Amino acid sequence: MRFNMNQIVRSLAGPVLLALFSLTSVPALAQASAPATVAAPADAAAPAAPAAVAAAAGKKAESTDNPYGVGAIWKSSDAVAKSVLLMLVAMSVASWYILVVKLLEQAKIGRQAKSAAKDFWSAGTVQQGCAKLDANSPFRFIADAGLEATKQHDGLMGHVPLNDWVTMSIGRAVERIQASMQGGLSVLATVGSISPFVGLFGTVWGIYHALTAIGLSGQASIDKVAGPVGEALIMTAIGLAVAVPAVLAYNWLIGRNKAVMSDVRAFGSDLHAVILGSVKKA
């Protein structure tokens, strides 16, 4: 049997061309359909993005909001705990106010001491020196007391030696200035002494609430104990935060008062000698 090569080639050409056409058209169709298949998940994921962002923001807000902070304790505490907090805040404000006022007062007296050393002793008489001093100056108060002592040395006071009488008058003026300088320091001492015990009272009250919560729930779970114990610890911390600055301020102001009062006493002693010398010359 003879085979005609032309017929064989013609019979095979059709299937081969069809196969080649299918191979070349499949990738093109795949590339054309690929964006549609990829775009579908993108469109589906688009609504999920805001939801994920909102969930993350909610978790962040929950992490930053402390349920056991001072604000939460103030909202959940009773009248006793709130009274303790208000008392500690009032003592803290009072101690800081006294510290600022006394520092300003001491600085003012320091400037007046320099002015007295410059102007008073260069005057011709005690009266002229007094006129140069500030009316509210403690040095002016001492000088006026010394002058009044010389004017009032008569009657029954005349039986007292002038030296002793002037000494007593200037000494009383210095003591009044010292008492004025120490005003408010007792408040600092009181705050420094009792504020830790006030905070300790708040601590005991918080522990009492913790034990009460345990007794009512019948189990010592952390959610029943964390709030009252946190309240107790915060009360202790606030009490110490109020006491420590008050004690430091008290000791600091006492030391500064000693320096100021040394200038005042030195002025009084010098004035005493000047007044006695002026009287003898007269």
Helices and strands as residue ranges (DSSP letters): H 5-45, H 48-64, H 70-76, H 79-115, I 116-120, H 126-132, H 138-151, G 155-159, H 162-181, H 185-217, H 222-281
